[in-house]
Amino acid sequence: MSDSDTSKEKPSHFIRDIVAGDVAAGRTTEVVTRFPPEPNGYLHIGHAKAICLDFGIAAEFGGRCHLRMDDTNPAKESMEYVNAIKEDVRWLGFDWGEHFYYSADYFETMVEIAEDLIRRGDAYVCDLSRDEWKDYRGVPTRPGKDSPGRSRTVEENLDLFRRMKDGEFEDGSRCLRAKIDMASPNLHMRDPVLYRILRANHYRAGDRWCIYPTYDFAHTIEDALEGVTHSLCTLEFEVHRPLYEWVADRLDVPVRPRQFEFARLNLTYTVMSKRKLLELVNEGLVDGWNDPRMPTICGMRRRGYPPAAIRAFCETIGITKYESLTDVALLEHCVRDELNRTALRRMAVLDPLEVVIENVDEGGEHAYEAVNNPEDPSAGTRTIALTRRIYIDRSDFMVDPPPKYFRLAPGRSVRLRYAGFLTCTGVETNDETGDVTRVICRWDPPETKVKVKGTIHWVSADHAVSTEFRLYDRLFLVEEPDADKDVDFRGHLNPESLTVCNGVAEPSVLELGAGEGIQFERIGYFCADVEDHAKDRPVFNRTVSLKDTWARSSSSRG
C-alpha cells in the first residue's frame, strides 16, 4: 500500500472503534484478521471492500491478516480461481506474508473436532432425507421436530460418522448435525449440519475425502486454529453468529475468535452475485471474467482502474451496519481523481477528419512542446509536430453549426491545442452523400492575436499511429439489474456497453506498455489493453470519461 494511503487521517467506523477498544483494554495483544474467499469465481469490487477492511485494520493496529481459501465445496473450486485471487489481492496492494492457508489443510483436524463433539454428546448422525430434513426443521414461528438420529448413543454416532468418512454411504444419505435446540427461533441453531457426504474431486485433496464440512463449522475452526481475533463478515452472516460462537466455545485454543458483521457493497448498474457473473461469462455475454465491463477486480485492472483509486473508494464509502446502494459514479470519481494526478497526457482522434493547412508547406513541420501532466511538473514535456495535413475529430467541425457551437466551422477560428490557431477557409464534400471529406484551413502561430472561444485536439497525419479504441460503458441500463426477481437480469444489459473506434494517436503512444494508463485530452482516460495491445497495433480501453456523463445527483442512497 502506498504511503499516501496510510498518511491520511482516516475517519473512524464501528469496527475500527471495536478493535481500538479491545487493544486499549488489553483484550487483544495482537490483532489478527483474515480474508477467506471461496475459490469458485473471480473476486469483484464487493470483495475489494472486504479486502481493504481486513488487511487495513490489521495493518493499522500493527497486526497481520491471513489469506485463506475457503475450499470446502470441491464441486465448484479450482486452482485457476486460487491463483486469480492471490493476484488480485497483491495488485490491490496487500501482502499476507507467510500466512496463506487452505481450508483443506485442516480437514484432518476438523474430523477430530467433529468426533470430539460426538463424544461430548454435541453432535449426531442424521438419516433424514432432504425433504424430511426441511419438514423436521420447522419454521421460525413453529418449533422443529427432533430427528430420530438425535437419540443415538455416542458409540453409534461415532461408528456411523467414521463409516461416512470411509465412503460406505451414498451422497446425501446421511449428515452430521450439531445437537443444539430444535425450538430455537434462529433456524440456523436448529441442529445445523456440520458434515455432509459429497463425492467430488477436490482440486487440492483429490479423491481423499468423501465428506466435507459446512462453511459455518469449518470457518470457525480455521479462525480459532489461526489465532484470528476479529473475524469480519458481511451482514448476511449475522444470523450465523450464534453458531459461530457455539463452535468456538467448544474449541480448546489460546485465542477465542469473535465475529463482527458489516454491510456489503451494493453498487448501481452492477450485479454482485458470482453465480450471475459466471452466467454472463459462460453464455458469452461478456468476454471472460476480465472483460473491462465486469465488476471483477481483474476486469477493473484491465480497464485501467488504479488500485489506489479502488482503495480510496473503499475508504470513502466507509463501514456501516445498514444496507445501502452506492452510486457507481463515486467509484468513477475516485478513478478520475487518481488518474488526473498520475496519467500522462496525449492526443488522439477517434473519428478522424482530414484538415489541410494551406499555408504550411508539404513536408514542413512546426515543433511545439506539450505538457505530459499539468498536475505533475516532474513528468516533463514532449515534442509534437504540426504538419500540412492533420486529423481532427469529426465532431469538432460543422458546416452549419447551431448557436453556441465554439468549434471549427466555415469562416470560424479555433485554437489548436499547443500549436496556434486554425481558421476554416474551405470544405470538400462527397458528391453523392454530401458528407464532409476534407477541411481546408489557414494556420496562425500561437503568438498571433486571434480571438477564439474553443480549443480542439489534433494529430499530425504524417506521424499518426493507427489505433483501436474500445469505449466501455456501464454493463446494465438500470440501477438495480437484479432487484426484480421475476425479471431476468440479463434483459437489462446495455447493448451499447462497448463501442469500437478505429482512429489515430500521436506517435508517443508507442512508448506505452500493456496496462499503462493515459489521458487522451478532451476524450477520457484510457489504458493499453493487457491482452491485445501491440507496438504495431495499439489498443486502448477507455477507463472512464473525463466527467460523469450519467449526471447522477448523489453518490449513494440509504
Residue pairs with C-beta under 8 A, 6 or more apart in sequence:
1 59
1 93
1 94
1 311
2 93
2 308
4 308
5 93
5 308
5 311
5 312
5 315
6 59
10 16
10 60
10 315
11 318
12 20
13 318
13 319
13 320
14 262
14 319
14 320
14 321
15 53
15 57
15 230
15 232
15 260
15 262
15 319
16 57
16 60
16 319
18 230
18 260
19 28
19 31
19 57
19 61
19 230
20 61
22 28
22 31
22 229
22 230
23 31
23 61
28 229
28 230
30 62
30 63
30 64
30 227
30 229
31 57
31 58
31 61
31 62
31 63
31 64
31 229
31 230
32 58
32 63
32 64
32 65
32 66
32 226
32 227
32 228
32 229
32 230
32 255
33 54
33 55
33 57
33 58
33 63
33 64
33 65
33 66
33 228
33 229
33 230
33 231
33 232
34 54
34 65
34 66
34 67
34 68
34 222
34 223
34 226
34 228
34 231
35 50
35 51
35 54
35 55
35 65
35 66
35 67
35 68
35 89
36 68
36 69
36 70
36 103
36 219
36 222
37 43
37 47
37 69
37 70
37 85
38 69
38 70
38 71
38 73
38 76
38 77
39 69
39 70
39 71
39 77
39 78
39 79
39 81
39 82
39 85
39 203
40 73
40 76
40 77
40 78
40 81
40 274
41 81
41 274
41 277
41 278
41 289
42 81
42 84
42 85
42 88
42 274
42 277
42 289
42 290
42 296
42 297
42 298
43 51
43 84
43 85
43 88
43 89
43 296
43 297
43 298
44 272
44 274
44 277
44 294
44 295
44 296
44 297
45 265
45 267
45 270
45 272
45 295
45 296
45 297
45 300
45 310
45 331
46 264
46 265
46 266
46 267
46 272
46 295
47 88
47 297
48 92
48 297
48 310
48 314
49 264
49 265
49 314
49 317
50 232
50 234
51 89
51 92
51 94
52 92
52 310
52 311
52 314
52 315
53 232
53 262
53 314
53 319
54 65
54 232
55 65
55 89
55 94
55 96
56 315
57 63
57 65
57 230
57 232
58 64
58 65
59 65
63 229
64 96
64 97
64 99
65 94
65 96
65 99
66 96
66 99
66 100
66 101
66 226
66 228
67 85
67 86
67 89
67 96
67 99
67 100
67 101
68 100
68 101
68 102
68 103
68 222
68 226
69 77
69 82
69 85
69 101
69 102
69 103
69 104
70 103
70 215
70 218
70 219
71 77
71 82
71 102
71 103
71 104
71 202
71 203
71 204
72 103
72 104
72 212
72 213
72 214
72 215
72 218
73 212
74 198
74 200
74 201
74 202
74 203
74 205
74 212
75 198
75 200
77 202
77 203
78 203
79 203
79 204
82 203
84 289
84 298
86 100
87 298
88 297
88 298
88 301
89 96
91 297
91 301
91 307
92 297
92 307
92 310
92 311
93 307
93 308
93 311
99 226
101 222
101 226
102 204
103 213
103 218
103 222
104 202
104 204
104 205
106 218
106 221
106 222
106 225
107 205
107 209
107 213
109 221
109 225
110 213
110 217
110 218
110 221
111 165
111 211
113 221
113 250
113 251
114 123
114 161
114 176
114 194
114 195
114 213
114 217
115 158
115 161
115 162
116 250
117 123
117 178
117 194
117 250
118 124
118 154
118 157
118 158
118 161
118 176
119 154
119 158
120 250
121 154
121 179
122 178
122 179
122 250
123 157
123 176
123 177
123 178
123 179
123 194
124 147
124 149
124 150
124 152
124 157
124 176
124 177
124 179
125 149
125 152
125 156
125 157
125 160
125 161
125 164
125 174
125 175
125 176
125 177
126 133
126 147
126 149
126 150
126 174
126 175
126 176
126 177
126 191
126 193
127 147
127 148
127 149
127 173
127 174
128 136
128 147
128 148
128 149
129 172
130 172
133 147
135 145
136 144
136 145
136 146
136 147
136 182
137 144
137 182
137 187
137 190
138 144
138 145
138 182
138 187
138 190
139 187
140 185
140 187
143 182
143 183
144 182
144 183
144 190
144 191
145 182
146 182
147 177
147 191
149 157
149 177
150 179
150 191
152 160
160 174
161 176
161 195
163 169
164 174
164 176
164 195
164 197
164 210
164 211
165 209
165 210
165 211
167 199
167 210
169 197
170 197
171 197
171 198
171 199
171 210
172 196
172 197
172 198
173 197
174 197
175 193
175 194
175 195
175 196
175 197
176 193
176 194
176 195
176 196
176 211
177 191
177 192
177 193
177 194
178 191
178 192
178 194
178 217
178 243
178 246
178 247
179 191
180 189
180 190
180 191
180 192
180 243
180 246
181 189
181 190
181 191
182 190
182 191
183 190
184 190
186 239
186 242
188 216
188 239
188 240
188 242
188 243
189 242
189 243
189 246
192 214
192 216
192 243
193 214
194 213
194 214
194 217
195 211
195 212
195 213
195 214
195 217
196 211
196 212
196 214
197 210
197 211
198 210
198 211
198 212
199 207
199 210
201 207
202 208
202 209
213 221
216 240
216 243
216 244
216 247
217 247
219 231
219 244
220 243
220 244
220 247
220 248
220 251
220 257
221 247
221 251
222 228
223 231
223 248
223 257
224 248
224 251
224 253
224 255
224 256
224 257
225 253
227 253
227 254
227 255
228 255
228 257
229 255
229 257
229 258
230 257
230 258
230 260
231 244
231 257
231 258
231 259
231 260
232 259
232 260
232 261
232 262
233 240
233 259
233 260
233 261
233 262
234 261
234 262
234 263
234 264
235 261
235 262
235 263
235 264
235 321
235 323
236 264
237 244
237 259
237 261
238 261
241 259
241 261
244 259
245 259
248 256
248 257
248 258
249 256
261 321
262 319
262 320
262 321
263 319
263 320
263 321
263 322
263 323
263 324
264 272
264 323
265 272
265 317
265 326
266 272
266 323
266 324
266 325
266 326
267 295
267 325
267 326
267 327
267 328
267 331
268 325
268 326
268 327
268 328
268 329
268 479
268 480
269 328
269 474
269 475
269 476
269 477
269 478
269 479
269 481
270 295
270 328
270 475
270 476
270 481
271 277
271 295
271 476
271 481
271 482
271 489
272 295
273 482
276 482
276 489
277 289
277 294
277 295
277 296
279 285
279 490
280 286
280 294
280 490
281 288
281 289
281 291
283 490
285 490
285 493
286 293
286 294
286 475
289 296
289 298
289 299
290 296
290 298
290 299
290 301
290 302
291 299
291 302
292 299
292 300
292 302
292 303
292 304
292 470
292 472
292 541
293 299
293 303
293 472
293 473
293 474
293 475
293 497
293 498
294 300
294 475
297 310
300 310
301 307
301 515
301 530
302 527
302 529
302 530
302 531
302 541
303 472
303 527
303 541
303 542
303 543
304 339
304 515
304 517
304 525
304 526
304 527
304 541
304 543
304 544
305 335
305 543
306 335
306 338
306 339
306 342
306 517
308 338
309 331
309 334
309 335
309 337
309 338
309 339
310 331
310 334
312 334
312 337
312 338
313 330
313 331
313 334
313 335
316 330
316 334
317 326
317 330
317 556
322 558
324 556
324 557
324 558
325 479
325 480
325 556
325 557
326 555
326 556
327 552
327 554
327 555
327 556
327 557
328 474
329 548
329 550
329 552
329 555
330 555
330 556
332 544
332 548
333 548
333 555
335 525
335 543
335 544
336 525
336 544
336 546
336 547
339 517
339 519
339 525
339 543
339 544
340 375
340 519
341 373
341 375
341 376
342 373
342 376
342 517
343 373
343 517
343 518
343 519
343 525
344 372
344 373
344 379
344 517
344 518
344 519
345 370
345 371
345 372
345 373
345 374
345 518
345 519
345 521
346 505
346 506
346 508
346 509
346 518
346 519
346 520
346 521
347 370
347 384
347 417
347 457
347 458
347 459
347 505
347 506
347 520
347 521
348 457
348 459
348 467
348 469
348 503
348 504
348 505
348 506
348 509
348 520
348 523
348 540
349 391
349 392
349 393
349 457
349 458
349 459
349 464
349 503
349 504
349 505
350 393
350 469
350 471
350 501
350 503
350 523
351 393
351 394
351 395
351 501
351 503
352 391
352 392
352 393
352 394
352 459
352 464
352 503
352 504
353 391
353 392
353 393
353 394
353 396
353 397
353 436
353 438
353 439
354 389
354 390
354 391
354 437
354 438
354 439
354 461
355 389
355 390
355 391
355 392
355 422
355 438
355 439
355 440
355 441
355 458
356 388
356 389
356 438
356 439
356 440
356 441
357 386
357 387
357 388
357 389
357 390
357 422
357 441
357 442
357 443
358 425
358 440
358 441
358 442
359 442
359 443
360 366
360 386
360 387
360 388
360 443
361 388
362 388
363 388
364 387
364 388
365 385
365 386
365 387
365 462
366 385
366 386
366 419
366 420
366 445
367 383
367 384
367 385
367 386
368 383
368 384
368 385
368 386
368 418
368 419
368 446
369 381
369 382
369 383
369 384
369 418
370 381
370 382
370 383
370 384
370 417
370 418
371 379
371 381
372 379
372 380
372 381
372 382
373 379
382 508
384 418
384 419
384 460
384 506
385 460
385 462
385 463
386 416
386 419
386 420
386 443
386 460
387 460
387 461
387 462
387 463
388 462
389 460
389 461
389 462
390 458
390 459
390 460
390 461
391 458
391 459
391 460
391 461
391 464
391 504
392 408
392 439
392 456
392 457
392 458
393 456
393 457
394 436
395 407
396 407
396 408
396 414
396 456
397 407
397 408
397 409
397 424
397 436
397 439
398 405
398 407
398 408
398 409
399 409
399 410
399 427
399 436
400 409
401 407
401 409
401 412
406 414
406 452
406 453
406 454
407 414
407 454
407 456
408 414
408 422
408 424
408 439
408 441
408 454
408 456
409 424
410 424
410 426
410 427
411 423
411 424
411 425
412 423
412 424
413 421
413 422
413 423
413 424
413 450
413 451
413 452
414 421
414 422
414 452
414 454
414 455
414 456
415 421
415 450
415 452
415 454
415 455
415 456
416 422
416 443
416 455
416 456
416 458
417 455
417 456
417 457
417 458
417 521
417 522
418 446
419 446
419 458
420 443
420 444
420 445
420 446
420 448
421 443
421 444
421 445
421 446
421 448
421 450
421 452
422 441
422 442
422 443
422 444
422 456
423 441
423 442
423 444
423 450
424 439
424 440
424 441
425 440
425 441
425 442
426 439
426 440
427 436
427 438
427 439
427 440
428 436
428 437
428 438
428 439
428 440
429 435
429 436
429 437
430 437
444 450
456 522
457 520
457 521
457 522
457 523
459 504
459 505
459 506
460 506
461 504
463 506
463 507
464 504
464 505
464 506
464 507
465 504
465 505
465 506
465 507
465 509
465 510
465 538
466 502
466 503
466 504
466 537
467 502
467 503
467 504
467 505
467 509
467 537
467 538
467 539
467 540
468 500
468 501
468 502
468 532
468 537
468 538
468 539
468 540
469 500
469 501
469 502
469 503
469 526
469 540
469 542
470 498
470 499
470 500
470 529
470 539
470 540
470 541
470 542
471 498
471 499
471 500
471 501
471 542
472 497
472 498
472 541
472 542
473 494
473 496
473 497
473 498
473 499
474 494
474 497
474 550
475 493
475 494
475 497
476 489
476 492
476 493
476 494
477 492
477 493
477 494
478 492
481 489
481 492
482 489
505 520
505 538
505 540
509 518
509 538
509 540
510 535
510 538
512 518
512 528
512 533
512 538
513 528
513 533
514 528
514 529
514 530
514 531
514 533
515 527
515 528
515 530
516 527
516 528
517 525
517 526
517 527
517 528
517 543
518 525
518 526
518 527
518 528
518 540
519 525
519 526
519 546
520 526
520 540
522 546
523 546
524 542
524 543
524 544
524 545
524 546
525 542
525 543
525 544
525 545
525 546
526 540
526 541
526 542
526 543
527 540
527 541
527 543
528 538
528 539
528 540
528 541
529 539
529 540
529 541
532 539
533 539
533 540
